[in-house]
Amino acid sequence: MNKIKFHLDENVTLAIANGLKRRGIDVTSTPEQEMIGKSDEQ
């Protein structure tokens, strides 16, 4: 079975992303991907 992955937009604090990661949830965030301020198409 595939695990669910989450991508959190720049309006979600990194503390939430870090908390989810500590619980073993696969999470990426816009700041980590260096995509702050980019359009959705990018």
C-alpha positions as CSV (number, residue, x, y, z in Angstrom):
1,M,0.0,0.0,0.0
2,N,1.3,3.5,-0.9
3,K,1.8,6.1,1.9
4,I,0.1,9.5,1.6
5,K,2.5,12.3,1.0
6,F,1.8,15.9,1.9
7,H,3.1,19.2,0.4
8,L,2.5,22.2,2.6
9,D,2.2,25.6,1.0
10,E,4.2,28.7,2.2
11,N,1.3,29.8,4.4
12,V,1.7,26.8,6.7
13,T,4.3,27.3,9.4
14,L,7.4,25.0,9.2
15,A,6.7,23.9,12.8
16,I,3.7,22.0,11.5
17,A,5.8,20.3,8.8
18,N,8.5,19.5,11.3
19,G,5.9,18.0,13.8
20,L,4.4,15.8,11.1
21,K,7.9,14.6,10.0
22,R,8.7,13.7,13.6
23,R,5.7,11.5,13.6
24,G,6.9,9.7,10.4
25,I,4.7,11.4,7.9
26,D,6.2,12.2,4.5
27,V,6.0,16.0,4.2
28,T,7.6,18.6,2.0
29,S,7.1,22.3,2.2
30,T,7.3,25.2,-0.2
31,P,10.2,26.8,1.7
32,E,12.2,23.6,1.6
33,Q,11.7,23.4,-2.1
34,E,12.8,27.0,-2.5
35,M,9.5,27.9,-4.2
36,I,8.3,30.8,-2.0
37,G,6.4,33.3,-4.1
38,K,6.3,31.1,-7.2
39,S,3.1,30.5,-9.2
40,D,1.3,27.2,-9.0
41,E,2.3,26.5,-12.6
42,Q,6.0,26.5,-11.6
